Amino acid sequence: MANLSSQLFHYRPSQSTLQQWMLGLMLLLFHGVLLWGFDDPLQKALLLSHYGVFLIWQPIWQTKEKLSPQAIILFVAGGLLLTLFVNWWLIAFWLSAMFGLLGGRIFSTTARASRMSYLLAATYLLSVLLLWVIPRLLDASADLVVAEFFMQYLLPILPLSILFLRVKQETHQHAPILDFFYTLLLFLLSVTLILGIFTIERSSEVEYAEVVVRVVFGLAATLLIASWLWNPRAGFSGIGQLLSRYLLSVGLPFERWIKNIAELAERETSPREFMQAAMTEVETLPWVAGGKWETEEDQGEFGIQAAYKADLDFHDFHLTLYSRWPLTPALTIHIKLLTQILGEFHEAKRREEALLQNTYMQAIYETGARLTHDMKNIVQSMSALCSAAEQTSDEDNERLVALIRRQLPLLNQRLALTLDKLGAPRNEKTRMLPLAEWWENLQQRYAETRVSFSSNPDIADIEIDSEVWDSVVDNLLQNAIAKAQHEPEIIIHAHLKNDHLAWVEISDNGSPMPQEIADNLFRKRIRSEGGLGIGLYQAGRQAQQAGYQLGLVHNTQGNVSFRLECKE
C-alpha cells in the first residue's frame, strides 16, 4: 500500500498526456458555456476559465518560451473580447478558430493516440457548430429542441473520451508543430460553412437540415475540384506548382534575386568585392534585419542585430542572418538555398582568382623558360664561332673574319631582342627576314659542325619570323648534336623546301626516341637526362603562337625527323 501511494505521489504525466487533458478540459468548459449561456457573471467566469485552459493548450507559442509584451497584450485583449463582447457570432468564429487549430494538428501528428484525440475534438466542434451554434444564429427554435438531447447527453461523451484516452509515453519530446496552411484552410471552410448556411436560410424558406446538406455537399464538390486542380493530369502545371513557386520566393521573386547575384558575379572581379556587394543585396530582403559573414580571407557585417537569427555554413563561408520575426520552416529552407548559392558563387570567384594567378605564373614560367632556351641557343652559336676560331689556320683568317662580321651583328641583335622580351614579355617584336637570307645565316652558323644542308634550287622570296625559326631550328640542331655525342656515327641533315608552303626539316639516322615520349612531345614537359626537358615543349608553343607548326614526321630506326612549316 505504501509503494502504491509512493508511485501515485511521484507520478508525473508526460507532455502528450498533459496536452490531451488540457484539450478535454477545454472542450468540457466550452460545452458548459454553450449549454448555460454567457449572460451572468458566473457564466462569463466559466467562459474565461475556458479561455485560460485554451492558452495553456494552444500550439502556437511554446510553453517554455518567455512571452513578449506584445503577446501578453494580445492574450489579454482576446480574454476581454470574449468576456465583454460575447455573442453567438463571436462564439461561432471562436469555434471556427479552434476547429482550424485542431485540424492543423491532425495532419502534423504522427502518434496514433494523439491523432485520435484531435479527431474526436474536431468531430465535437463541428457537431456543436451545426447542431447548436448556427441554429442559435438563425433563431431556429424547432431545430434547437431536436439538438438539445444531443447536447446534453451524447456530445459530452467526446470530450470525456479525450480525457480517458490512453496516450503512450513518447521517448522524444518535440515542440508542437502546427501546419499553418491546413489550419487556415479549415478555418476558412468552417467560416464559409457558417456564412453559407446563414445566407441560404435567411434568403429562402428551405428547412435547416436541407440547407446543411446542400452547403456540405457543395463544399465537398468544391474541394474535389480544387484537389484536381492542385495536381491535374491534362498538362496544366497545377495550383500546387504555382503555390510552391510562390513559397520559394518568400516575399521576393526568386528569379530576380538570382539574376542580381549573377550580375554581381559577372561585374565584380575579386571574391571580397563580390561578397560585399552580395551582402548589400541580401540586406534588401524584407525579412532580413542584419547579418554577419565570414570567409577564410575576409569578414564583415551589415544592418542590426535582432531577436531571431539563423547560422548557416557552406564550405568555408559562414553566414549569420538576423530577423525581427521567427524563422518559419519554409523561410529556413529558403535561407539555406540562398546561402548555398552565395557560397557557390564565392567559391567560383575564388577558383577564378586562383586560375588567373596560375595563368599569370604559368606565363612567367613559360616566358622565362623560353628566354632561357633562347639564351642557351645564342650561347651555343657563340660557342660554335669560338670553336671555329680555334680550329682556323692562318690561311683562313680572312674567311673567319668575314664569318664573324656577318654572325656577330645577328647574334647581338638576337641577344638584344631576348633582353627586350625579358624586360617587357608582353611587348614582343617580330624580326621578319627573307627565307633565303635566314637559310644562309643558318648555314654559316653551323658551317663548322657535322650538320649537312640541302634545299630547293630556287627559294621563293617570302618572309618568315626569323626569331621563331632561329629559336626552333637551333633547338632541333642542338638536340641532334648532343645526340651525336652518344652515337658518333649518325648523320645530321637540314633540308629546306619551298613549294606552296615553306618548311625546314631536321633529321638524323640515329636511334628513335621511346614511343611514350614521342606521344607526349609538344604537349607537356618531358623528363630529359641532358636538360630540363622543356625545350621541345617551348619550341612547339612558340611556333604555334607565331602561326607555324612543329611536328615529329618520322620516328623510326635510322630516320628521326622534325619539321617546322608554315600553316596554310
C-alpha positions as CSV (number, residue, x, y, z in Angstrom):
1,M,0.0,0.0,0.0
2,A,2.9,2.3,0.8
3,N,4.5,1.5,-2.5
4,L,1.3,2.3,-4.4
5,S,0.9,5.7,-2.6
6,S,4.5,6.5,-3.3
7,Q,4.1,5.7,-7.0
8,L,1.0,7.9,-7.2
9,F,2.7,10.7,-5.4
10,H,5.7,10.7,-7.7
11,Y,3.7,10.2,-10.9
12,R,4.5,12.8,-13.5
13,P,2.4,12.7,-16.6
14,S,4.1,13.2,-20.0
15,Q,3.8,16.3,-22.1
16,S,1.4,14.5,-24.5
17,T,-0.8,13.4,-21.7
18,L,-1.0,16.9,-20.3
19,Q,-1.9,18.3,-23.7
20,Q,-4.6,15.7,-24.0
21,W,-6.1,16.5,-20.6
22,M,-6.0,20.3,-21.3
23,L,-7.8,19.6,-24.6
24,G,-10.6,17.6,-23.0
25,L,-11.0,20.1,-20.1
26,M,-11.1,23.0,-22.6
27,L,-13.9,21.3,-24.6
28,L,-15.9,20.5,-21.4
29,L,-15.7,24.1,-20.2
30,F,-16.7,25.3,-23.6
31,H,-19.6,22.8,-23.6
32,G,-20.8,24.3,-20.3
33,V,-20.7,27.8,-21.8
34,L,-22.8,26.6,-24.8
35,L,-25.4,24.9,-22.6
36,W,-25.8,27.5,-19.8
37,G,-25.2,30.7,-21.8
38,F,-23.0,33.7,-21.1
39,D,-25.3,36.3,-19.6
40,D,-24.5,36.0,-15.9
41,P,-21.1,36.8,-14.3
42,L,-20.7,33.2,-13.2
43,Q,-21.2,32.0,-16.8
44,K,-18.7,34.6,-18.1
45,A,-16.3,33.3,-15.5
46,L,-16.8,29.8,-17.0
47,L,-16.0,31.3,-20.4
48,L,-12.9,32.9,-19.0
49,S,-11.8,29.6,-17.5
50,H,-12.2,28.0,-20.9
51,Y,-10.1,30.7,-22.4
52,G,-7.4,30.2,-19.8
53,V,-7.2,26.5,-20.4
54,F,-7.1,27.2,-24.1
55,L,-4.0,29.4,-23.6
56,I,-2.3,26.5,-21.7
57,W,-3.2,24.1,-24.5
58,Q,-2.6,26.3,-27.6
59,P,0.0,25.0,-30.0
60,I,1.3,28.4,-31.3
61,W,3.6,29.5,-28.5
62,Q,5.8,27.0,-26.8
63,T,5.2,26.8,-23.1
64,K,8.9,27.1,-22.2
65,E,9.4,30.4,-24.0
66,K,9.1,33.7,-22.2
67,L,6.1,35.7,-23.6
68,S,6.9,39.1,-25.1
69,P,4.9,42.2,-24.0
70,Q,3.1,42.1,-27.4
71,A,1.9,38.5,-26.9
72,I,0.7,39.3,-23.4
73,I,-1.3,42.3,-24.7
74,L,-2.8,40.1,-27.4
75,F,-3.8,37.4,-24.9
76,V,-5.4,39.9,-22.5
77,A,-7.2,41.6,-25.4
78,G,-8.6,38.2,-26.5
79,G,-9.9,37.5,-23.0
80,L,-11.5,40.9,-22.7
81,L,-13.2,40.5,-26.1
82,L,-14.6,37.1,-25.1
83,T,-16.0,38.3,-21.8
84,L,-17.2,41.8,-22.6
85,F,-18.5,41.5,-26.1
86,V,-19.5,37.8,-26.3
87,N,-22.4,36.8,-28.5
88,W,-23.3,33.9,-30.7
89,W,-21.5,35.3,-33.7
90,L,-18.3,35.7,-31.7
91,I,-18.8,32.1,-30.4
92,A,-19.2,30.9,-33.9
93,F,-15.9,32.4,-35.1
94,W,-14.1,31.3,-32.0
95,L,-15.3,27.8,-32.6
96,S,-14.1,28.0,-36.2
97,A,-10.6,29.1,-35.0
98,M,-10.4,26.2,-32.6
99,F,-11.6,23.8,-35.4
100,G,-8.8,25.1,-37.6
101,L,-6.1,24.7,-34.9
102,L,-7.2,21.2,-34.2
103,G,-7.4,20.3,-37.8
104,G,-3.9,21.7,-38.4
105,R,-2.6,19.4,-35.6
106,I,-4.3,16.3,-37.1
107,F,-2.2,16.4,-40.3
108,S,1.1,17.1,-38.4
109,T,0.8,14.5,-35.7
110,T,2.2,11.0,-36.2
111,A,1.2,9.4,-32.8
112,R,-2.0,7.3,-33.3
113,A,-3.5,8.2,-29.9
114,S,-2.9,11.9,-30.2
115,R,-4.4,11.9,-33.7
116,M,-7.5,10.1,-32.3
117,S,-7.9,12.7,-29.6
118,Y,-7.7,15.5,-32.2
119,L,-10.2,13.7,-34.5
120,L,-12.7,13.4,-31.6
121,A,-12.2,17.1,-30.7
122,A,-12.7,18.2,-34.3
123,T,-15.8,16.0,-34.6
124,Y,-17.2,17.5,-31.4
125,L,-16.6,21.1,-32.6
126,L,-18.2,20.5,-36.0
127,S,-21.2,18.8,-34.5
128,V,-21.7,21.6,-32.0
129,L,-21.4,24.2,-34.8
130,L,-24.1,22.5,-36.9
131,L,-26.4,21.4,-34.2
132,W,-26.3,24.2,-31.7
133,V,-24.4,27.4,-32.7
134,I,-25.8,28.0,-36.2
135,P,-29.4,27.3,-35.2
136,R,-28.9,29.9,-32.4
137,L,-27.8,32.4,-35.0
138,L,-30.9,31.7,-37.1
139,D,-33.3,31.6,-34.1
140,A,-34.4,28.1,-35.2
141,S,-36.2,27.1,-32.0
142,A,-37.6,23.9,-33.6
143,D,-34.1,22.7,-34.6
144,L,-32.8,23.5,-31.1
145,V,-35.3,21.3,-29.4
146,V,-34.1,18.3,-31.5
147,A,-30.5,19.1,-30.9
148,E,-30.9,19.7,-27.1
149,F,-30.9,15.9,-26.5
150,F,-27.6,15.5,-28.3
151,M,-26.0,18.5,-26.5
152,Q,-27.0,17.3,-23.0
153,Y,-26.3,13.5,-23.2
154,L,-24.4,12.5,-26.3
155,L,-21.9,15.2,-27.4
156,P,-20.2,15.5,-23.9
157,I,-19.1,11.9,-24.4
158,L,-16.5,13.1,-26.9
159,P,-14.5,15.4,-24.5
160,L,-14.8,12.8,-21.8
161,S,-13.3,10.2,-24.1
162,I,-10.4,12.5,-24.8
163,L,-9.7,12.8,-21.1
164,F,-9.6,9.0,-20.6
165,L,-7.9,8.1,-23.9
166,R,-4.6,6.4,-23.2
167,V,-1.5,8.1,-24.7
168,K,1.8,6.3,-24.8
169,Q,4.9,7.9,-23.3
170,E,6.9,9.4,-26.1
171,T,10.7,8.9,-25.9
172,H,11.4,12.2,-27.8
173,Q,9.6,15.3,-26.8
174,H,9.2,17.8,-29.7
175,A,7.8,21.2,-29.8
176,P,4.2,21.4,-31.0
177,I,4.0,21.5,-34.8
178,L,1.2,23.5,-36.4
179,D,0.5,23.2,-40.1
180,F,-0.4,26.8,-41.0
181,F,-1.9,26.1,-44.4
182,Y,-4.2,23.3,-43.2
183,T,-5.2,25.4,-40.2
184,L,-6.1,28.4,-42.4
185,L,-7.9,26.2,-44.9
186,L,-10.0,24.5,-42.2
187,F,-10.8,27.9,-40.6
188,L,-11.9,29.4,-43.9
189,L,-14.0,26.3,-44.6
190,S,-15.8,26.5,-41.3
191,V,-16.4,30.2,-41.8
192,T,-17.8,29.5,-45.3
193,L,-20.0,26.8,-43.8
194,I,-21.4,29.2,-41.2
195,L,-22.0,32.1,-43.6
196,G,-23.3,29.9,-46.4
197,I,-25.9,28.2,-44.2
198,F,-26.9,31.6,-42.7
199,T,-27.3,33.3,-46.0
200,I,-29.3,30.5,-47.7
201,E,-31.5,30.0,-44.7
202,R,-32.3,33.8,-44.5
203,S,-32.9,34.2,-48.2
204,S,-35.1,31.1,-48.7
205,E,-37.8,29.1,-46.9
206,V,-35.9,25.8,-47.1
207,E,-35.6,23.7,-43.9
208,Y,-32.4,23.9,-41.9
209,A,-31.4,20.3,-42.4
210,E,-31.8,20.6,-46.2
211,V,-29.7,23.7,-46.2
212,V,-26.9,22.0,-44.2
213,V,-26.9,19.1,-46.7
214,R,-26.7,21.4,-49.7
215,V,-23.9,23.5,-48.2
216,V,-21.9,20.5,-47.1
217,F,-22.1,18.7,-50.4
218,G,-21.3,22.0,-52.2
219,L,-18.2,22.4,-50.2
220,A,-17.3,18.8,-50.8
221,A,-17.6,19.3,-54.6
222,T,-15.6,22.4,-54.4
223,L,-12.8,20.6,-52.5
224,L,-12.9,17.8,-55.1
225,I,-12.4,20.2,-58.0
226,A,-9.7,22.1,-56.1
227,S,-7.8,18.8,-55.4
228,W,-7.9,18.0,-59.1
229,L,-6.6,21.5,-60.0
230,W,-3.9,21.1,-57.4
231,N,-2.3,18.3,-59.4
232,P,-4.1,17.7,-62.7
233,R,-3.2,15.2,-65.4
234,A,-4.0,17.3,-68.5
235,G,-0.7,19.2,-69.0
236,F,-1.5,22.1,-66.7
237,S,1.1,22.5,-64.0
238,G,-1.4,22.9,-61.3
239,I,-2.1,25.2,-58.4
240,G,0.4,23.3,-56.3
241,Q,3.2,24.2,-58.6
242,L,2.2,27.8,-58.6
243,L,2.0,27.9,-54.8
244,S,5.3,26.1,-54.4
245,R,6.9,28.7,-56.7
246,Y,5.5,31.5,-54.7
247,L,6.6,29.9,-51.4
248,L,10.1,29.5,-52.8
249,S,10.3,33.3,-53.4
250,V,9.3,34.1,-49.8
251,G,8.4,37.7,-50.5
252,L,10.9,38.3,-53.3
253,P,10.8,36.9,-56.9
254,F,13.4,34.2,-56.8
255,E,14.4,34.6,-60.4
256,R,15.1,38.3,-60.0
257,W,17.2,37.8,-56.9
258,I,19.3,35.1,-58.7
259,K,19.7,37.4,-61.7
260,N,21.0,40.2,-59.5
261,I,23.5,37.8,-57.8
262,A,24.7,36.5,-61.2
263,E,25.1,40.1,-62.5
264,L,27.2,40.9,-59.4
265,A,29.4,37.8,-60.1
266,E,30.0,39.0,-63.7
267,R,30.7,42.6,-62.6
268,E,32.9,42.1,-59.5
269,T,36.4,40.7,-60.0
270,S,37.5,39.6,-56.6
271,P,35.7,37.3,-54.0
272,R,35.8,40.1,-51.4
273,E,34.2,42.7,-53.6
274,F,31.6,40.2,-54.8
275,M,30.7,39.2,-51.2
276,Q,30.4,42.8,-50.0
277,A,28.0,43.5,-53.0
278,A,26.1,40.3,-52.4
279,M,25.5,41.2,-48.7
280,T,24.1,44.5,-49.8
281,E,21.7,42.6,-52.0
282,V,20.8,40.3,-49.1
283,E,20.1,43.3,-46.9
284,T,17.3,44.3,-49.2
285,L,15.3,41.2,-48.4
286,P,12.2,42.3,-46.4
287,W,12.7,39.7,-43.6
288,V,16.4,40.5,-43.0
289,A,17.4,43.0,-40.3
290,G,21.1,42.4,-40.4
291,G,23.8,39.8,-40.5
292,K,27.4,38.8,-40.3
293,W,29.5,36.8,-42.8
294,E,32.9,35.3,-42.7
295,T,35.3,33.5,-45.1
296,E,38.9,32.4,-44.9
297,E,40.1,35.7,-46.3
298,D,37.6,38.3,-45.1
299,Q,34.7,39.0,-42.9
300,G,32.0,41.8,-42.4
301,E,28.6,42.7,-41.1
302,F,25.6,44.7,-42.1
303,G,22.4,46.0,-40.6
304,I,21.5,45.5,-37.0
305,Q,21.1,42.5,-34.7
306,A,17.6,41.3,-34.0
307,A,15.9,38.8,-31.7
308,Y,15.9,35.8,-34.1
309,K,18.9,34.6,-36.1
310,A,20.0,31.7,-38.3
311,D,23.6,30.4,-38.5
312,L,24.4,28.8,-41.9
313,D,27.6,27.3,-43.2
314,F,28.6,26.3,-46.7
315,H,32.2,25.2,-47.4
316,D,34.3,28.0,-45.8
317,F,31.5,30.5,-46.0
318,H,29.7,31.2,-42.7
319,L,26.6,33.5,-42.6
320,T,24.5,34.7,-39.7
321,L,21.2,36.4,-40.6
322,Y,19.1,38.3,-38.1
323,S,15.3,38.7,-38.4
324,R,12.7,40.6,-36.4
325,W,10.3,37.6,-36.7
326,P,10.7,33.9,-36.0
327,L,12.0,31.9,-39.0
328,T,9.4,29.5,-40.3
329,P,10.4,26.2,-41.8
330,A,9.8,27.5,-45.4
331,L,11.9,30.6,-44.7
332,T,14.7,28.5,-43.2
333,I,14.8,26.3,-46.4
334,H,14.8,29.5,-48.4
335,I,17.7,30.9,-46.4
336,K,19.7,27.7,-46.8
337,L,19.2,27.8,-50.5
338,L,20.3,31.4,-50.8
339,T,23.4,30.7,-48.6
340,Q,24.3,27.8,-50.9
341,I,24.0,30.0,-53.9
342,L,26.2,32.7,-52.4
343,G,28.7,30.1,-51.3
344,E,28.9,28.6,-54.8
345,F,29.4,32.0,-56.4
346,H,32.0,32.9,-53.8
347,E,33.8,29.5,-54.4
348,A,33.7,30.1,-58.2
349,K,35.2,33.6,-57.6
350,R,38.0,32.1,-55.6
351,R,38.7,29.5,-58.3
352,E,38.6,32.2,-60.9
353,E,41.1,34.3,-58.9
354,A,43.3,31.2,-58.4
355,L,43.1,30.4,-62.1
356,L,44.2,33.9,-63.0
357,Q,47.1,33.7,-60.6
358,N,48.1,30.3,-62.0
359,T,47.8,31.7,-65.6
360,Y,50.0,34.6,-64.6
361,M,52.6,32.3,-63.0
362,Q,52.4,30.0,-66.0
363,A,53.0,33.0,-68.3
364,I,56.0,34.0,-66.2
365,Y,57.3,30.4,-66.2
366,E,56.8,29.9,-70.0
367,T,58.4,33.3,-70.7
368,G,61.4,32.6,-68.5
369,A,61.8,29.1,-69.9
370,R,61.6,30.3,-73.5
371,L,64.0,33.1,-72.9
372,T,66.4,30.8,-71.1
373,H,66.3,28.5,-74.1
374,D,66.9,31.4,-76.4
375,M,69.9,32.4,-74.3
376,K,71.1,28.9,-74.5
377,N,70.9,28.8,-78.3
378,I,72.7,32.1,-78.5
379,V,75.5,30.9,-76.3
380,Q,75.8,27.7,-78.3
381,S,76.0,29.7,-81.5
382,M,78.8,31.9,-80.0
383,S,80.5,28.7,-78.8
384,A,80.4,27.4,-82.4
385,L,82.1,30.7,-83.6
386,C,84.7,30.3,-80.9
387,S,85.3,26.7,-81.8
388,A,85.7,27.8,-85.5
389,A,88.2,30.5,-84.5
390,E,90.2,28.0,-82.5
391,Q,90.4,25.5,-85.4
392,T,91.1,28.0,-88.2
393,S,94.6,28.3,-89.5
394,D,96.4,31.5,-90.6
395,E,95.4,31.0,-94.2
396,D,91.7,31.1,-93.2
397,N,91.8,34.3,-91.2
398,E,90.1,36.4,-93.8
399,R,87.3,33.8,-94.1
400,L,86.9,33.7,-90.3
401,V,86.8,37.5,-90.0
402,A,84.1,37.6,-92.7
403,L,82.1,35.0,-90.8
404,I,82.4,36.8,-87.5
405,R,81.5,40.1,-89.2
406,R,78.3,38.5,-90.5
407,Q,77.3,36.5,-87.5
408,L,78.2,38.8,-84.5
409,P,75.7,41.5,-85.5
410,L,73.0,38.8,-85.9
411,L,73.9,37.3,-82.5
412,N,73.9,40.8,-81.0
413,Q,70.5,41.5,-82.5
414,R,69.1,38.3,-81.1
415,L,70.6,38.9,-77.7
416,A,69.0,42.4,-77.7
417,L,65.6,41.1,-78.6
418,T,65.9,38.5,-75.9
419,L,66.8,41.1,-73.3
420,D,63.9,43.3,-74.5
421,K,61.4,40.4,-74.0
422,L,62.9,39.8,-70.6
423,G,62.1,43.3,-69.6
424,A,58.7,43.5,-71.3
425,P,57.4,40.0,-72.1
426,R,54.1,41.3,-73.5
427,N,55.7,43.7,-76.0
428,E,57.5,41.1,-78.1
429,K,58.6,42.4,-81.5
430,T,58.9,40.1,-84.6
431,R,62.0,40.2,-86.7
432,M,61.0,39.4,-90.3
433,L,63.7,38.2,-92.8
434,P,63.6,36.8,-96.3
435,L,63.7,33.0,-96.2
436,A,66.8,32.8,-98.4
437,E,68.7,35.2,-96.1
438,W,67.7,33.3,-93.0
439,W,68.8,30.0,-94.6
440,E,72.2,31.4,-95.5
441,N,72.7,32.7,-91.9
442,L,71.8,29.3,-90.5
443,Q,74.3,27.5,-92.8
444,Q,77.1,30.0,-91.7
445,R,76.4,29.4,-88.0
446,Y,76.7,25.6,-88.4
447,A,79.4,25.6,-91.1
448,E,82.0,24.0,-88.8
449,T,79.6,21.3,-87.4
450,R,78.6,17.9,-88.6
451,V,75.3,19.2,-89.9
452,S,74.8,19.0,-93.7
453,F,72.4,21.3,-95.6
454,S,70.3,21.0,-98.7
455,S,67.5,23.0,-100.3
456,N,65.5,23.6,-103.4
457,P,67.4,25.3,-106.3
458,D,65.1,28.3,-106.1
459,I,63.9,29.6,-102.8
460,A,60.8,31.8,-103.0
461,D,61.0,35.4,-101.9
462,I,58.9,35.1,-98.7
463,E,59.5,36.4,-95.3
464,I,59.5,34.5,-92.0
465,D,59.8,35.4,-88.3
466,S,63.5,34.8,-88.0
467,E,63.4,35.0,-84.2
468,V,61.0,32.0,-84.0
469,W,62.7,30.0,-86.8
470,D,66.1,30.6,-85.3
471,S,64.9,29.5,-81.8
472,V,63.1,26.4,-83.0
473,V,65.7,25.2,-85.5
474,D,68.6,25.9,-83.2
475,N,66.9,23.8,-80.5
476,L,66.4,20.9,-83.0
477,L,70.0,21.1,-84.3
478,Q,71.5,21.3,-80.7
479,N,69.5,18.3,-79.7
480,A,70.8,16.3,-82.7
481,I,74.4,17.4,-82.0
482,A,74.0,16.4,-78.3
483,K,72.6,13.0,-79.5
484,A,75.7,12.6,-81.7
485,Q,77.9,12.6,-78.7
486,H,76.4,9.2,-77.7
487,E,76.0,8.0,-81.2
488,P,79.2,9.2,-83.1
489,E,78.2,7.6,-86.4
490,I,74.9,9.4,-87.0
491,I,74.5,12.0,-89.8
492,I,72.6,15.2,-89.2
493,H,70.8,16.8,-92.1
494,A,68.8,20.0,-92.6
495,H,66.7,20.3,-95.6
496,L,64.7,23.4,-96.8
497,K,61.9,23.1,-99.2
498,N,59.7,25.8,-100.6
499,D,56.9,24.8,-102.9
500,H,53.4,26.0,-102.0
501,L,54.4,26.0,-98.3
502,A,57.9,26.7,-96.9
503,W,59.3,24.1,-94.4
504,V,62.6,23.1,-93.0
505,E,63.2,19.5,-91.8
506,I,65.9,18.4,-89.3
507,S,66.7,14.7,-89.4
508,D,69.3,12.2,-88.3
509,N,69.8,8.4,-88.9
510,G,70.2,7.6,-85.2
511,S,68.0,5.6,-82.8
512,P,64.4,6.7,-82.3
513,M,63.0,8.1,-79.1
514,P,60.7,5.9,-76.9
515,Q,57.1,5.8,-78.1
516,E,55.8,7.2,-74.7
517,I,58.0,10.3,-75.1
518,A,57.0,10.7,-78.8
519,D,53.3,10.6,-77.9
520,N,53.6,13.4,-75.3
521,L,56.0,15.5,-77.3
522,F,55.0,19.2,-77.7
523,R,52.1,18.5,-75.2
524,K,53.8,18.7,-71.8
525,R,57.2,18.8,-70.1
526,I,59.2,15.6,-70.8
527,R,61.8,14.3,-68.5
528,S,65.3,14.6,-70.0
529,E,68.7,13.3,-68.9
530,G,70.6,16.1,-70.5
531,G,68.4,19.1,-69.8
532,L,65.2,20.5,-68.3
533,G,63.0,18.6,-70.7
534,I,61.1,21.7,-71.8
535,G,63.0,22.7,-74.9
536,L,60.7,21.0,-77.5
537,Y,57.6,21.8,-75.5
538,Q,58.5,25.5,-75.5
539,A,59.6,25.3,-79.2
540,G,56.2,23.8,-80.1
541,R,54.3,26.5,-78.2
542,Q,56.4,29.3,-79.7
543,A,55.9,28.0,-83.2
544,Q,52.1,27.7,-82.7
545,Q,51.8,31.2,-81.2
546,A,53.7,32.7,-84.2
547,G,51.5,30.9,-86.7
548,Y,53.8,27.9,-87.6
549,Q,53.6,24.2,-86.9
550,L,56.3,22.0,-85.5
551,G,55.9,18.2,-85.6
552,L,57.6,14.9,-85.5
553,V,57.5,13.5,-89.0
554,H,59.4,10.2,-88.6
555,N,60.5,8.3,-85.6
556,T,62.0,5.0,-86.8
557,Q,65.4,3.4,-86.6
558,G,67.6,5.3,-89.0
559,N,65.1,8.1,-89.6
560,V,64.2,10.6,-86.9
561,S,62.8,13.8,-88.5
562,F,61.3,17.1,-87.2
563,R,59.6,19.6,-89.5
564,L,58.9,23.3,-89.0
565,E,56.5,24.6,-91.6
566,C,54.1,27.5,-92.3
567,K,50.4,26.8,-91.9
568,E,48.0,27.3,-94.8
